[in-house]
């Protein structure tokens, strides 16, 4: 069946979109709720820099992120840490 679909150029994948409820935003007035929820966080890095060579070493990183009531803490931790490292140029 897979081979027949492949040679028949039939896609076996699908996608969908979630329409978030209760969101609206009036750009002209600058009012509304454009998001269903808000997440807040901060990250602080302690870095040692050799001023002669420009070499640096990250000593520690602290992350604080409010996710509210987590459905799966392991996924939330992975998302927060992944976001930190994605924005890190080191």
PyMOL Python script that loads the backbone (N, CA, C, O; Angstrom):
from pymol import cmd

cmd.read_pdbstr("""\
ATOM      1  N   UNK A   1       0.823  -1.182   0.000  1.00  0.00           N
ATOM      2  CA  UNK A   1       0.000   0.000   0.000  1.00  0.00           C
ATOM      3  C   UNK A   1       0.873   1.254   0.000  1.00  0.00           C
ATOM      4  O   UNK A   1       0.580   2.228  -0.692  1.00  0.00           O
ATOM      5  N   UNK A   2       1.943   1.214   0.782  1.00  0.00           N
ATOM      6  CA  UNK A   2       2.842   2.375   0.844  1.00  0.00           C
ATOM      7  C   UNK A   2       3.457   2.618  -0.532  1.00  0.00           C
ATOM      8  O   UNK A   2       3.503   3.747  -1.021  1.00  0.00           O
ATOM      9  N   UNK A   3       3.925   1.544  -1.139  1.00  0.00           N
ATOM     10  CA  UNK A   3       4.565   1.665  -2.454  1.00  0.00           C
ATOM     11  C   UNK A   3       3.566   2.169  -3.499  1.00  0.00           C
ATOM     12  O   UNK A   3       3.900   3.006  -4.337  1.00  0.00           O
ATOM     13  N   UNK A   4       2.347   1.654  -3.437  1.00  0.00           N
ATOM     14  CA  UNK A   4       1.323   2.097  -4.383  1.00  0.00           C
ATOM     15  C   UNK A   4       1.023   3.586  -4.201  1.00  0.00           C
ATOM     16  O   UNK A   4       0.850   4.314  -5.178  1.00  0.00           O
ATOM     17  N   UNK A   5       0.962   4.033  -2.946  1.00  0.00           N
ATOM     18  CA  UNK A   5       0.721   5.454  -2.687  1.00  0.00           C
ATOM     19  C   UNK A   5       1.893   6.291  -3.185  1.00  0.00           C
ATOM     20  O   UNK A   5       1.700   7.361  -3.764  1.00  0.00           O
ATOM     21  N   UNK A   6       3.108   5.799  -2.957  1.00  0.00           N
ATOM     22  CA  UNK A   6       4.292   6.537  -3.394  1.00  0.00           C
ATOM     23  C   UNK A   6       4.297   6.699  -4.911  1.00  0.00           C
ATOM     24  O   UNK A   6       4.456   7.806  -5.425  1.00  0.00           O
ATOM     25  N   UNK A   7       4.123   5.587  -5.622  1.00  0.00           N
ATOM     26  CA  UNK A   7       4.147   5.652  -7.084  1.00  0.00           C
ATOM     27  C   UNK A   7       2.912   6.357  -7.657  1.00  0.00           C
ATOM     28  O   UNK A   7       2.954   6.883  -8.769  1.00  0.00           O
ATOM     29  N   UNK A   8       1.819   6.363  -6.895  1.00  0.00           N
ATOM     30  CA  UNK A   8       0.618   7.080  -7.321  1.00  0.00           C
ATOM     31  C   UNK A   8       0.636   8.545  -6.896  1.00  0.00           C
ATOM     32  O   UNK A   8      -0.329   9.280  -7.108  1.00  0.00           O
ATOM     33  N   UNK A   9       1.746   8.952  -6.296  1.00  0.00           N
ATOM     34  CA  UNK A   9       1.919  10.331  -5.816  1.00  0.00           C
ATOM     35  C   UNK A   9       0.793  10.764  -4.865  1.00  0.00           C
ATOM     36  O   UNK A   9       0.265  11.872  -4.960  1.00  0.00           O
ATOM     37  N   UNK A  10       0.449   9.869  -3.960  1.00  0.00           N
ATOM     38  CA  UNK A  10      -0.561  10.144  -2.942  1.00  0.00           C
ATOM     39  C   UNK A  10       0.162  10.455  -1.642  1.00  0.00           C
ATOM     40  O   UNK A  10       0.931   9.632  -1.146  1.00  0.00           O
ATOM     41  N   UNK A  11      -0.078  11.623  -1.094  1.00  0.00           N
ATOM     42  CA  UNK A  11       0.553  12.022   0.165  1.00  0.00           C
ATOM     43  C   UNK A  11      -0.043  11.241   1.321  1.00  0.00           C
ATOM     44  O   UNK A  11      -1.261  11.110   1.436  1.00  0.00           O
ATOM     45  N   UNK A  12       0.829  10.724   2.177  1.00  0.00           N
ATOM     46  CA  UNK A  12       0.368   9.992   3.358  1.00  0.00           C
ATOM     47  C   UNK A  12       0.524  10.845   4.624  1.00  0.00           C
ATOM     48  O   UNK A  12       0.429  10.328   5.738  1.00  0.00           O
ATOM     49  N   UNK A  13       0.757  12.126   4.454  1.00  0.00           N
ATOM     50  CA  UNK A  13       0.878  13.007   5.611  1.00  0.00           C
ATOM     51  C   UNK A  13      -0.283  14.004   5.622  1.00  0.00           C
ATOM     52  O   UNK A  13      -0.947  14.230   4.611  1.00  0.00           O
ATOM     53  N   UNK A  14      -0.497  14.578   6.773  1.00  0.00           N
ATOM     54  CA  UNK A  14      -1.578  15.542   6.929  1.00  0.00           C
ATOM     55  C   UNK A  14      -1.182  16.547   7.984  1.00  0.00           C
ATOM     56  O   UNK A  14      -0.321  16.263   8.816  1.00  0.00           O
ATOM     57  N   UNK A  15      -1.782  17.695   7.967  1.00  0.00           N
ATOM     58  CA  UNK A  15      -1.532  18.701   8.985  1.00  0.00           C
ATOM     59  C   UNK A  15      -2.840  19.383   9.344  1.00  0.00           C
ATOM     60  O   UNK A  15      -3.816  19.339   8.595  1.00  0.00           O
ATOM     61  N   UNK A  16      -2.832  20.005  10.492  1.00  0.00           N
ATOM     62  CA  UNK A  16      -4.023  20.710  10.936  1.00  0.00           C
ATOM     63  C   UNK A  16      -3.627  21.946  11.711  1.00  0.00           C
ATOM     64  O   UNK A  16      -2.458  22.127  12.053  1.00  0.00           O
ATOM     65  N   UNK A  17      -4.591  22.793  11.988  1.00  0.00           N
ATOM     66  CA  UNK A  17      -4.339  24.014  12.708  1.00  0.00           C
ATOM     67  C   UNK A  17      -5.352  24.145  13.834  1.00  0.00           C
ATOM     68  O   UNK A  17      -6.518  23.781  13.685  1.00  0.00           O
ATOM     69  N   UNK A  18      -4.891  24.667  14.956  1.00  0.00           N
ATOM     70  CA  UNK A  18      -5.740  24.877  16.120  1.00  0.00           C
ATOM     71  C   UNK A  18      -6.165  26.340  16.158  1.00  0.00           C
ATOM     72  O   UNK A  18      -5.316  27.231  16.133  1.00  0.00           O
ATOM     73  N   UNK A  19      -7.434  26.589  16.215  1.00  0.00           N
ATOM     74  CA  UNK A  19      -7.956  27.954  16.324  1.00  0.00           C
ATOM     75  C   UNK A  19      -8.114  28.282  17.802  1.00  0.00           C
ATOM     76  O   UNK A  19      -9.041  27.804  18.457  1.00  0.00           O
ATOM     77  N   UNK A  20      -7.207  29.098  18.322  1.00  0.00           N
ATOM     78  CA  UNK A  20      -7.230  29.434  19.744  1.00  0.00           C
ATOM     79  C   UNK A  20      -8.475  30.247  20.069  1.00  0.00           C
ATOM     80  O   UNK A  20      -8.759  31.236  19.394  1.00  0.00           O
ATOM     81  N   UNK A  21      -9.230  29.838  21.104  1.00  0.00           N
ATOM     82  CA  UNK A  21     -10.459  30.563  21.451  1.00  0.00           C
ATOM     83  C   UNK A  21     -10.165  31.857  22.204  1.00  0.00           C
ATOM     84  O   UNK A  21      -9.092  32.017  22.786  1.00  0.00           O
ATOM     85  N   UNK A  22     -11.103  32.752  22.187  1.00  0.00           N
ATOM     86  CA  UNK A  22     -11.104  33.970  22.997  1.00  0.00           C
ATOM     87  C   UNK A  22      -9.903  34.877  22.741  1.00  0.00           C
ATOM     88  O   UNK A  22      -9.425  35.534  23.666  1.00  0.00           O
ATOM     89  N   UNK A  23      -9.407  34.925  21.512  1.00  0.00           N
ATOM     90  CA  UNK A  23      -8.338  35.874  21.228  1.00  0.00           C
ATOM     91  C   UNK A  23      -8.844  36.908  20.227  1.00  0.00           C
ATOM     92  O   UNK A  23      -9.561  36.582  19.280  1.00  0.00           O
ATOM     93  N   UNK A  24      -8.461  38.140  20.455  1.00  0.00           N
ATOM     94  CA  UNK A  24      -8.821  39.233  19.564  1.00  0.00           C
ATOM     95  C   UNK A  24      -7.867  40.386  19.843  1.00  0.00           C
ATOM     96  O   UNK A  24      -7.367  40.530  20.958  1.00  0.00           O
ATOM     97  N   UNK A  25      -7.624  41.185  18.854  1.00  0.00           N
ATOM     98  CA  UNK A  25      -6.741  42.337  19.034  1.00  0.00           C
ATOM     99  C   UNK A  25      -7.104  43.398  18.014  1.00  0.00           C
ATOM    100  O   UNK A  25      -7.149  43.131  16.813  1.00  0.00           O
ATOM    101  N   UNK A  26      -7.362  44.599  18.497  1.00  0.00           N
ATOM    102  CA  UNK A  26      -7.656  45.727  17.631  1.00  0.00           C
ATOM    103  C   UNK A  26      -6.378  46.549  17.507  1.00  0.00           C
ATOM    104  O   UNK A  26      -6.015  47.280  18.428  1.00  0.00           O
ATOM    105  N   UNK A  27      -5.701  46.431  16.374  1.00  0.00           N
ATOM    106  CA  UNK A  27      -4.410  47.098  16.175  1.00  0.00           C
ATOM    107  C   UNK A  27      -4.550  48.625  16.227  1.00  0.00           C
ATOM    108  O   UNK A  27      -3.661  49.312  16.730  1.00  0.00           O
ATOM    109  N   UNK A  28      -5.650  49.149  15.713  1.00  0.00           N
ATOM    110  CA  UNK A  28      -5.820  50.610  15.695  1.00  0.00           C
ATOM    111  C   UNK A  28      -5.965  51.177  17.104  1.00  0.00           C
ATOM    112  O   UNK A  28      -5.513  52.292  17.367  1.00  0.00           O
ATOM    113  N   UNK A  29      -6.593  50.422  18.019  1.00  0.00           N
ATOM    114  CA  UNK A  29      -6.767  50.878  19.402  1.00  0.00           C
ATOM    115  C   UNK A  29      -5.655  50.372  20.317  1.00  0.00           C
ATOM    116  O   UNK A  29      -5.453  50.897  21.412  1.00  0.00           O
ATOM    117  N   UNK A  30      -4.929  49.338  19.855  1.00  0.00           N
ATOM    118  CA  UNK A  30      -3.893  48.750  20.702  1.00  0.00           C
ATOM    119  C   UNK A  30      -4.475  48.029  21.903  1.00  0.00           C
ATOM    120  O   UNK A  30      -3.874  48.008  22.978  1.00  0.00           O
ATOM    121  N   UNK A  31      -5.666  47.428  21.714  1.00  0.00           N
ATOM    122  CA  UNK A  31      -6.349  46.758  22.821  1.00  0.00           C
ATOM    123  C   UNK A  31      -6.781  45.357  22.418  1.00  0.00           C
ATOM    124  O   UNK A  31      -7.006  45.067  21.243  1.00  0.00           O
ATOM    125  N   UNK A  32      -6.891  44.497  23.423  1.00  0.00           N
ATOM    126  CA  UNK A  32      -7.384  43.151  23.200  1.00  0.00           C
ATOM    127  C   UNK A  32      -6.491  42.116  23.844  1.00  0.00           C
ATOM    128  O   UNK A  32      -5.551  42.448  24.566  1.00  0.00           O
ATOM    129  N   UNK A  33      -6.794  40.861  23.576  1.00  0.00           N
ATOM    130  CA  UNK A  33      -6.014  39.735  24.082  1.00  0.00           C
ATOM    131  C   UNK A  33      -5.519  38.926  22.884  1.00  0.00           C
ATOM    132  O   UNK A  33      -6.221  38.034  22.405  1.00  0.00           O
ATOM    133  N   UNK A  34      -4.310  39.233  22.397  1.00  0.00           N
ATOM    134  CA  UNK A  34      -3.824  38.525  21.212  1.00  0.00           C
ATOM    135  C   UNK A  34      -3.344  37.113  21.498  1.00  0.00           C
ATOM    136  O   UNK A  34      -3.111  36.345  20.564  1.00  0.00           O
ATOM    137  N   UNK A  35      -3.190  36.753  22.764  1.00  0.00           N
ATOM    138  CA  UNK A  35      -2.720  35.420  23.133  1.00  0.00           C
ATOM    139  C   UNK A  35      -3.653  34.816  24.169  1.00  0.00           C
ATOM    140  O   UNK A  35      -4.282  35.540  24.941  1.00  0.00           O
ATOM    141  N   UNK A  36      -3.742  33.509  24.189  1.00  0.00           N
ATOM    142  CA  UNK A  36      -4.607  32.820  25.146  1.00  0.00           C
ATOM    143  C   UNK A  36      -3.941  32.745  26.515  1.00  0.00           C
ATOM    144  O   UNK A  36      -4.620  32.719  27.541  1.00  0.00           O
ATOM    145  N   UNK A  37      -2.616  32.711  26.525  1.00  0.00           N
ATOM    146  CA  UNK A  37      -1.880  32.667  27.781  1.00  0.00           C
ATOM    147  C   UNK A  37      -0.561  33.416  27.599  1.00  0.00           C
ATOM    148  O   UNK A  37      -0.121  33.660  26.476  1.00  0.00           O
ATOM    149  N   UNK A  38       0.049  33.769  28.701  1.00  0.00           N
ATOM    150  CA  UNK A  38       1.324  34.468  28.683  1.00  0.00           C
ATOM    151  C   UNK A  38       2.327  33.665  29.503  1.00  0.00           C
ATOM    152  O   UNK A  38       1.973  33.088  30.531  1.00  0.00           O
ATOM    153  N   UNK A  39       3.534  33.628  29.065  1.00  0.00           N
ATOM    154  CA  UNK A  39       4.609  32.967  29.802  1.00  0.00           C
ATOM    155  C   UNK A  39       5.671  34.014  30.124  1.00  0.00           C
ATOM    156  O   UNK A  39       5.992  34.865  29.295  1.00  0.00           O
ATOM    157  N   UNK A  40       6.200  33.941  31.316  1.00  0.00           N
ATOM    158  CA  UNK A  40       7.204  34.901  31.754  1.00  0.00           C
ATOM    159  C   UNK A  40       8.452  34.151  32.185  1.00  0.00           C
ATOM    160  O   UNK A  40       8.361  33.094  32.809  1.00  0.00           O
ATOM    161  N   UNK A  41       9.601  34.688  31.859  1.00  0.00           N
ATOM    162  CA  UNK A  41      10.833  34.040  32.254  1.00  0.00           C
ATOM    163  C   UNK A  41      12.019  34.975  32.183  1.00  0.00           C
ATOM    164  O   UNK A  41      11.951  36.063  31.611  1.00  0.00           O
ATOM    165  N   UNK A  42      13.109  34.520  32.779  1.00  0.00           N
ATOM    166  CA  UNK A  42      14.359  35.276  32.752  1.00  0.00           C
ATOM    167  C   UNK A  42      15.519  34.295  32.823  1.00  0.00           C
ATOM    168  O   UNK A  42      15.401  33.215  33.401  1.00  0.00           O
ATOM    169  N   UNK A  43      16.626  34.681  32.234  1.00  0.00           N
ATOM    170  CA  UNK A  43      17.839  33.874  32.308  1.00  0.00           C
ATOM    171  C   UNK A  43      19.004  34.802  32.617  1.00  0.00           C
ATOM    172  O   UNK A  43      19.109  35.895  32.061  1.00  0.00           O
ATOM    173  N   UNK A  44      19.872  34.357  33.506  1.00  0.00           N
ATOM    174  CA  UNK A  44      21.047  35.127  33.891  1.00  0.00           C
ATOM    175  C   UNK A  44      22.266  34.225  33.744  1.00  0.00           C
ATOM    176  O   UNK A  44      22.275  33.093  34.230  1.00  0.00           O
ATOM    177  N   UNK A  45      23.288  34.731  33.075  1.00  0.00           N
ATOM    178  CA  UNK A  45      24.515  33.958  32.869  1.00  0.00           C
ATOM    179  C   UNK A  45      25.681  34.646  33.563  1.00  0.00           C
ATOM    180  O   UNK A  45      25.826  35.868  33.510  1.00  0.00           O
ATOM    181  N   UNK A  46      26.506  33.839  34.212  1.00  0.00           N
ATOM    182  CA  UNK A  46      27.749  34.334  34.796  1.00  0.00           C
ATOM    183  C   UNK A  46      28.870  33.900  33.865  1.00  0.00           C
ATOM    184  O   UNK A  46      29.045  32.710  33.602  1.00  0.00           O
ATOM    185  N   UNK A  47      29.634  34.877  33.364  1.00  0.00           N
ATOM    186  CA  UNK A  47      30.646  34.604  32.349  1.00  0.00           C
ATOM    187  C   UNK A  47      31.984  35.200  32.772  1.00  0.00           C
ATOM    188  O   UNK A  47      32.050  36.343  33.223  1.00  0.00           O
ATOM    189  N   UNK A  48      33.051  34.411  32.620  1.00  0.00           N
ATOM    190  CA  UNK A  48      34.407  34.913  32.856  1.00  0.00           C
ATOM    191  C   UNK A  48      35.021  35.253  31.509  1.00  0.00           C
ATOM    192  O   UNK A  48      34.999  34.439  30.585  1.00  0.00           O
ATOM    193  N   UNK A  49      35.578  36.479  31.398  1.00  0.00           N
ATOM    194  CA  UNK A  49      36.147  36.933  30.135  1.00  0.00           C
ATOM    195  C   UNK A  49      37.618  37.298  30.342  1.00  0.00           C
ATOM    196  O   UNK A  49      37.954  38.062  31.247  1.00  0.00           O
ATOM    197  N   UNK A  50      38.485  36.749  29.498  1.00  0.00           N
ATOM    198  CA  UNK A  50      39.890  37.136  29.479  1.00  0.00           C
ATOM    199  C   UNK A  50      39.990  38.375  28.596  1.00  0.00           C
ATOM    200  O   UNK A  50      39.835  38.293  27.377  1.00  0.00           O
ATOM    201  N   UNK A  51      40.250  39.526  29.223  1.00  0.00           N
ATOM    202  CA  UNK A  51      40.233  40.788  28.477  1.00  0.00           C
ATOM    203  C   UNK A  51      41.392  40.920  27.493  1.00  0.00           C
ATOM    204  O   UNK A  51      41.331  41.748  26.584  1.00  0.00           O
ATOM    205  N   UNK A  52      42.445  40.121  27.655  1.00  0.00           N
ATOM    206  CA  UNK A  52      43.571  40.195  26.724  1.00  0.00           C
ATOM    207  C   UNK A  52      43.326  39.368  25.462  1.00  0.00           C
ATOM    208  O   UNK A  52      43.634  39.802  24.352  1.00  0.00           O
ATOM    209  N   UNK A  53      42.767  38.167  25.650  1.00  0.00           N
ATOM    210  CA  UNK A  53      42.574  37.271  24.496  1.00  0.00           C
ATOM    211  C   UNK A  53      41.152  37.294  23.950  1.00  0.00           C
ATOM    212  O   UNK A  53      40.918  36.910  22.805  1.00  0.00           O
ATOM    213  N   UNK A  54      40.207  37.741  24.761  1.00  0.00           N
ATOM    214  CA  UNK A  54      38.804  37.720  24.340  1.00  0.00           C
ATOM    215  C   UNK A  54      38.137  36.380  24.575  1.00  0.00           C
ATOM    216  O   UNK A  54      36.955  36.212  24.274  1.00  0.00           O
ATOM    217  N   UNK A  55      38.881  35.426  25.109  1.00  0.00           N
ATOM    218  CA  UNK A  55      38.281  34.113  25.408  1.00  0.00           C
ATOM    219  C   UNK A  55      37.316  34.252  26.582  1.00  0.00           C
ATOM    220  O   UNK A  55      37.528  35.056  27.489  1.00  0.00           O
ATOM    221  N   UNK A  56      36.274  33.465  26.545  1.00  0.00           N
ATOM    222  CA  UNK A  56      35.288  33.512  27.621  1.00  0.00           C
ATOM    223  C   UNK A  56      34.888  32.107  28.023  1.00  0.00           C
ATOM    224  O   UNK A  56      35.022  31.157  27.252  1.00  0.00           O
ATOM    225  N   UNK A  57      34.398  31.995  29.238  1.00  0.00           N
ATOM    226  CA  UNK A  57      33.909  30.719  29.749  1.00  0.00           C
ATOM    227  C   UNK A  57      32.639  30.991  30.542  1.00  0.00           C
ATOM    228  O   UNK A  57      32.617  31.854  31.419  1.00  0.00           O
ATOM    229  N   UNK A  58      31.596  30.257  30.229  1.00  0.00           N
ATOM    230  CA  UNK A  58      30.334  30.392  30.957  1.00  0.00           C
ATOM    231  C   UNK A  58      30.469  29.619  32.257  1.00  0.00           C
ATOM    232  O   UNK A  58      30.668  28.404  32.258  1.00  0.00           O
ATOM    233  N   UNK A  59      30.357  30.347  33.371  1.00  0.00           N
ATOM    234  CA  UNK A  59      30.519  29.738  34.685  1.00  0.00           C
ATOM    235  C   UNK A  59      29.228  29.077  35.157  1.00  0.00           C
ATOM    236  O   UNK A  59      29.241  27.958  35.671  1.00  0.00           O
ATOM    237  N   UNK A  60      28.138  29.770  34.978  1.00  0.00           N
ATOM    238  CA  UNK A  60      26.835  29.205  35.361  1.00  0.00           C
ATOM    239  C   UNK A  60      25.716  29.942  34.664  1.00  0.00           C
ATOM    240  O   UNK A  60      25.881  31.078  34.220  1.00  0.00           O
ATOM    241  N   UNK A  61      24.579  29.286  34.572  1.00  0.00           N
ATOM    242  CA  UNK A  61      23.381  29.872  33.979  1.00  0.00           C
ATOM    243  C   UNK A  61      22.206  29.532  34.887  1.00  0.00           C
ATOM    244  O   UNK A  61      22.031  28.377  35.275  1.00  0.00           O
ATOM    245  N   UNK A  62      21.413  30.522  35.221  1.00  0.00           N
ATOM    246  CA  UNK A  62      20.192  30.311  36.000  1.00  0.00           C
ATOM    247  C   UNK A  62      18.999  30.723  35.149  1.00  0.00           C
ATOM    248  O   UNK A  62      19.003  31.784  34.525  1.00  0.00           O
ATOM    249  N   UNK A  63      17.983  29.872  35.131  1.00  0.00           N
ATOM    250  CA  UNK A  63      16.781  30.127  34.356  1.00  0.00           C
ATOM    251  C   UNK A  63      15.582  30.094  35.300  1.00  0.00           C
ATOM    252  O   UNK A  63      15.454  29.195  36.132  1.00  0.00           O
ATOM    253  N   UNK A  64      14.720  31.075  35.160  1.00  0.00           N
ATOM    254  CA  UNK A  64      13.457  31.086  35.898  1.00  0.00           C
ATOM    255  C   UNK A  64      12.352  31.284  34.877  1.00  0.00           C
ATOM    256  O   UNK A  64      12.379  32.245  34.109  1.00  0.00           O
ATOM    257  N   UNK A  65      11.383  30.384  34.864  1.00  0.00           N
ATOM    258  CA  UNK A  65      10.309  30.481  33.879  1.00  0.00           C
ATOM    259  C   UNK A  65       9.001  30.045  34.528  1.00  0.00           C
ATOM    260  O   UNK A  65       8.916  28.968  35.119  1.00  0.00           O
ATOM    261  N   UNK A  66       7.999  30.880  34.413  1.00  0.00           N
ATOM    262  CA  UNK A  66       6.679  30.581  34.976  1.00  0.00           C
ATOM    263  C   UNK A  66       5.825  29.940  33.894  1.00  0.00           C
ATOM    264  O   UNK A  66       5.451  30.596  32.922  1.00  0.00           O
ATOM    265  N   UNK A  67       5.519  28.671  34.060  1.00  0.00           N
ATOM    266  CA  UNK A  67       4.683  27.972  33.076  1.00  0.00           C
ATOM    267  C   UNK A  67       3.286  27.686  33.615  1.00  0.00           C
ATOM    268  O   UNK A  67       2.481  27.042  32.943  1.00  0.00           O
ATOM    269  N   UNK A  68       2.996  28.157  34.810  1.00  0.00           N
ATOM    270  CA  UNK A  68       1.669  27.900  35.372  1.00  0.00           C
ATOM    271  C   UNK A  68       1.533  26.450  35.803  1.00  0.00           C
ATOM    272  O   UNK A  68       2.465  25.886  36.378  1.00  0.00           O
ATOM    273  N   UNK A  69       0.391  25.840  35.535  1.00  0.00           N
ATOM    274  CA  UNK A  69       0.162  24.431  35.870  1.00  0.00           C
ATOM    275  C   UNK A  69       0.663  23.568  34.717  1.00  0.00           C
ATOM    276  O   UNK A  69       0.031  23.496  33.664  1.00  0.00           O
ATOM    277  N   UNK A  70       1.784  22.926  34.923  1.00  0.00           N
ATOM    278  CA  UNK A  70       2.407  22.133  33.869  1.00  0.00           C
ATOM    279  C   UNK A  70       1.687  20.801  33.675  1.00  0.00           C
ATOM    280  O   UNK A  70       1.365  20.111  34.642  1.00  0.00           O
ATOM    281  N   UNK A  71       1.442  20.452  32.425  1.00  0.00           N
ATOM    282  CA  UNK A  71       0.879  19.140  32.117  1.00  0.00           C
ATOM    283  C   UNK A  71       1.972  18.073  32.115  1.00  0.00           C
ATOM    284  O   UNK A  71       1.731  16.926  32.493  1.00  0.00           O
ATOM    285  N   UNK A  72       3.180  18.463  31.685  1.00  0.00           N
ATOM    286  CA  UNK A  72       4.299  17.531  31.641  1.00  0.00           C
ATOM    287  C   UNK A  72       5.585  18.316  31.930  1.00  0.00           C
ATOM    288  O   UNK A  72       6.141  18.936  31.024  1.00  0.00           O
ATOM    289  N   UNK A  73       6.063  18.296  33.184  1.00  0.00           N
ATOM    290  CA  UNK A  73       7.247  19.077  33.548  1.00  0.00           C
ATOM    291  C   UNK A  73       8.486  18.752  32.712  1.00  0.00           C
ATOM    292  O   UNK A  73       9.273  19.654  32.422  1.00  0.00           O
ATOM    293  N   UNK A  74       8.677  17.518  32.325  1.00  0.00           N
ATOM    294  CA  UNK A  74       9.851  17.147  31.526  1.00  0.00           C
ATOM    295  C   UNK A  74       9.847  17.864  30.177  1.00  0.00           C
ATOM    296  O   UNK A  74      10.889  18.327  29.715  1.00  0.00           O
ATOM    297  N   UNK A  75       8.684  17.956  29.552  1.00  0.00           N
ATOM    298  CA  UNK A  75       8.592  18.666  28.265  1.00  0.00           C
ATOM    299  C   UNK A  75       8.818  20.157  28.470  1.00  0.00           C
ATOM    300  O   UNK A  75       9.523  20.789  27.683  1.00  0.00           O
ATOM    301  N   UNK A  76       8.230  20.724  29.514  1.00  0.00           N
ATOM    302  CA  UNK A  76       8.407  22.154  29.778  1.00  0.00           C
ATOM    303  C   UNK A  76       9.876  22.494  30.035  1.00  0.00           C
ATOM    304  O   UNK A  76      10.376  23.494  29.518  1.00  0.00           O
ATOM    305  N   UNK A  77      10.565  21.678  30.822  1.00  0.00           N
ATOM    306  CA  UNK A  77      11.987  21.910  31.095  1.00  0.00           C
ATOM    307  C   UNK A  77      12.781  21.840  29.797  1.00  0.00           C
ATOM    308  O   UNK A  77      13.652  22.676  29.559  1.00  0.00           O
ATOM    309  N   UNK A  78      12.491  20.857  28.963  1.00  0.00           N
ATOM    310  CA  UNK A  78      13.184  20.729  27.680  1.00  0.00           C
ATOM    311  C   UNK A  78      12.947  21.921  26.775  1.00  0.00           C
ATOM    312  O   UNK A  78      13.866  22.366  26.087  1.00  0.00           O
ATOM    313  N   UNK A  79      11.732  22.445  26.763  1.00  0.00           N
ATOM    314  CA  UNK A  79      11.415  23.602  25.935  1.00  0.00           C
ATOM    315  C   UNK A  79      12.142  24.857  26.424  1.00  0.00           C
ATOM    316  O   UNK A  79      12.673  25.625  25.622  1.00  0.00           O
ATOM    317  N   UNK A  80      12.164  25.056  27.731  1.00  0.00           N
ATOM    318  CA  UNK A  80      12.818  26.233  28.300  1.00  0.00           C
ATOM    319  C   UNK A  80      14.330  26.156  28.084  1.00  0.00           C
ATOM    320  O   UNK A  80      14.946  27.135  27.664  1.00  0.00           O
ATOM    321  N   UNK A  81      14.931  24.994  28.370  1.00  0.00           N
ATOM    322  CA  UNK A  81      16.374  24.848  28.171  1.00  0.00           C
ATOM    323  C   UNK A  81      16.724  24.936  26.690  1.00  0.00           C
ATOM    324  O   UNK A  81      17.743  25.529  26.333  1.00  0.00           O
ATOM    325  N   UNK A  82      15.912  24.367  25.840  1.00  0.00           N
ATOM    326  CA  UNK A  82      16.162  24.439  24.406  1.00  0.00           C
ATOM    327  C   UNK A  82      16.100  25.868  23.890  1.00  0.00           C
ATOM    328  O   UNK A  82      16.893  26.256  23.031  1.00  0.00           O
ATOM    329  N   UNK A  83      15.163  26.652  24.408  1.00  0.00           N
ATOM    330  CA  UNK A  83      15.060  28.058  24.004  1.00  0.00           C
ATOM    331  C   UNK A  83      16.296  28.832  24.436  1.00  0.00           C
ATOM    332  O   UNK A  83      16.788  29.689  23.702  1.00  0.00           O
ATOM    333  N   UNK A  84      16.798  28.525  25.639  1.00  0.00           N
ATOM    334  CA  UNK A  84      18.003  29.200  26.107  1.00  0.00           C
ATOM    335  C   UNK A  84      19.174  28.899  25.181  1.00  0.00           C
ATOM    336  O   UNK A  84      19.873  29.819  24.755  1.00  0.00           O
ATOM    337  N   UNK A  85      19.397  27.644  24.866  1.00  0.00           N
ATOM    338  CA  UNK A  85      20.543  27.277  24.059  1.00  0.00           C
ATOM    339  C   UNK A  85      20.375  27.687  22.591  1.00  0.00           C
ATOM    340  O   UNK A  85      21.365  27.918  21.897  1.00  0.00           O
ATOM    341  N   UNK A  86      19.165  27.775  22.132  1.00  0.00           N
ATOM    342  CA  UNK A  86      18.940  28.241  20.757  1.00  0.00           C
ATOM    343  C   UNK A  86      19.333  29.715  20.615  1.00  0.00           C
ATOM    344  O   UNK A  86      19.810  30.132  19.560  1.00  0.00           O
ATOM    345  N   UNK A  87      19.135  30.488  21.661  1.00  0.00           N
ATOM    346  CA  UNK A  87      19.493  31.893  21.626  1.00  0.00           C
ATOM    347  C   UNK A  87      20.921  32.176  22.061  1.00  0.00           C
ATOM    348  O   UNK A  87      21.373  33.321  22.039  1.00  0.00           O
ATOM    349  N   UNK A  88      21.626  31.127  22.454  1.00  0.00           N
ATOM    350  CA  UNK A  88      22.986  31.276  22.964  1.00  0.00           C
ATOM    351  C   UNK A  88      23.981  31.099  21.840  1.00  0.00           C
ATOM    352  O   UNK A  88      23.944  30.094  21.130  1.00  0.00           O
ATOM    353  N   UNK A  89      24.860  32.049  21.668  1.00  0.00           N
ATOM    354  CA  UNK A  89      25.864  31.984  20.612  1.00  0.00           C
ATOM    355  C   UNK A  89      27.182  31.466  21.183  1.00  0.00           C
ATOM    356  O   UNK A  89      28.233  32.082  21.005  1.00  0.00           O
ATOM    357  N   UNK A  90      27.111  30.319  21.876  1.00  0.00           N
ATOM    358  CA  UNK A  90      28.337  29.831  22.509  1.00  0.00           C
ATOM    359  C   UNK A  90      28.507  28.364  22.403  1.00  0.00           C
ATOM    360  O   UNK A  90      29.497  27.820  22.894  1.00  0.00           O
TER     361      UNK A  90
END
""", "prot")
cmd.dss("prot")
cmd.show_as("cartoon", "prot")
cmd.util.cbc("prot")
cmd.orient("prot")
